[in-house]
């Protein structure tokens, strides 16, 4: 079963890299470049996993995560922050906002897909 992943990322290079790695591994990828677009796509697609950048235009990733966790039909979808926020306390702040996991940028192509796959396997609708 092919898993659907929503990637909410405003940096074109990061979006391309994440999409490329996921599609190469058999995932179906949906993209959003802003928090508001991400909220709408999450409601429409109901993906198996959401990968969320924290530094987004219009609305930061913390607020996006909080809002996603309030939407029926979406709130149980795992959210993994993929961010360059790597200071002390950033992981805790991401988890408090509603994310289920945290991966630091720059992305390591050798470990990225296995790292996010464990969140899909824990999701009731995951593969």
N, C-alpha and C positions, 0 to 999 in steps of 0.2 A: 504494500500500500504506500503510495507516494504521500509524503507529509507536506503540508502547506506551511510556509514560513513568511511572515510579514516582517519586512526590514524597514524600520523608520530611521532614516539617515539622510542628512542634508549635504554631506560631502560626496561629490560625484565619484571620486576615486575610491573611497571606502565602499560606497554603494555598489560600484562595479565589482570590486574584489570580493565582497561578501556574496553577491549574487552569483558570480562565477564559481566560487568554491561550493556553494550550496547546490547549484544546478548540476555541477560536475558530479556531485555525490547523490544525485537523484531527487533532490527536493524541488518542489514547485515554489517559486519565489514571487511574492507580491511586494511592490515598492511604494513607499511614501516618503516625501522629502520634507514634510512639516509635521508637527504634532497634530494639528487639526486634520490634515489629510490622513494621518495614521489612525486617528480615532474613527473616522468614517470608514476606512478600509477594514479595520478590525471588525466593525459591526457587520459589514457586507460580506466579508470573506470567512470570518470565524476560523482563523488559522490554528494550526496545532502548536505554534510557537511564535512569539513576537520578539524580535531583536530590536532594541531601542537605544539610540544615541541619546546622550544627556544634553548636549549643547545643540539645541534646535532653534530655528527662527519661530517667532510668534508665541510659542509656549515651550518651556524647557521639558526635558524628559521626565523630571520628577513629577511635574503636574500631569503629563500624559499618563504616566503609570498610575497615579492616584485616580484619574478619571476612568482609565480602562478597568480598574478593579471595582468600579461602581456600576458597570454596564452589565445587565443581565445577558447571558449567553456569551459573554466575553470575559467576565471576571475570573473564571477558572483557568483561562489560558495562561500558561507560564510566560513570564516576561524576563528576558535576560538583557541587562544593560551592557552595551558594548561601548566603552567610553575611554577617553584619555584622562578622565578624572581619576587620579591615582594617589591622591594625598591621603594622609591619615584621616580617617573618619568618612571618606567618600563611599567606601563599601557599605558602611552602616547606613548612611543617608539614602543610598540607592535601595537598600532592602527595606528601610522604613517607609519609603514612598510606595512600595508594593511590588518591587521587582523580586523575582525568585532566584536570580543569579546575577553575576557580575563578571565580565571579562574585560581586561585592560587592552587598550590599543597601545602600540601597534599590534595588529592581528598576526598571530603565528599560524601560517598556512598548514603546518604539520599537526597542530593540536586543536585548531578552531572547530572543525566539524565534530570530532569526538567530544569536545567540551560542551557544545550546545546539544548534541544528541542525547546526552543523559537527562536533559530537561524534558525532551519529548517523550522519552521512555517512561517518565514518572507521571505524565499527563494521562488522564483516563481515556482520552481519544487518540493517544499517540500510537505509533506503529509498534 
